[in-house]
Amino acid sequence: MHTYKTHGTCSRAISFDVRDGRVYDVSFMGGCNGNLKGIGKLVEGMPVEQVISTLEGTTCGFKPTSCPDQLAQALKEAR
């Protein structure tokens, strides 16, 4: 299990697991509860590289990052 402290978002941290190159058990601490639960369910079982390429660069309002982008950054760090 990995835990990543987020930067520049409403969520404070992301917990997740990577097994056999796939993402499992994504959980955000803080942030928009329903939306972030939805992201966790959508990426469940997806290949790490696919999640990174899909979510990296997503912004939130005027912020240069977002919770999905932070998940991509967390996965890049964990690989």
C-alpha positions, 0 to 999 in steps of 0.5 A, spaced: 500 500 500 502 506 498 500 513 501 502 520 497 501 527 500 498 531 495 500 538 493 495 544 491 489 540 491 483 540 496 485 532 498 490 531 503 493 524 501 491 518 496 492 511 498 492 506 493 495 499 491 499 497 485 499 489 484 502 486 477 502 493 474 495 495 475 491 500 480 487 497 486 484 500 492 484 508 491 482 512 497 483 520 497 483 523 504 479 530 504 477 533 497 470 532 493 468 525 497 463 523 491 467 525 485 473 522 488 470 515 490 468 515 483 475 516 480 477 510 485 472 506 482 473 508 475 481 506 475 480 500 479 484 494 476 486 499 470 494 498 468 498 504 471 500 507 465 493 507 462 491 511 469 497 516 468 496 517 461 489 518 462 489 523 468 496 527 468 495 534 466 488 534 468 487 541 472 481 544 477 479 551 476 485 555 475 489 551 479 495 547 475 493 540 478 487 537 480 486 530 484 486 526 478 493 529 476 495 528 483 493 520 482 497 520 476 503 523 480 503 518 485 503 513 481 509 515 477 512 516 483 510 509 486 512 505 479 
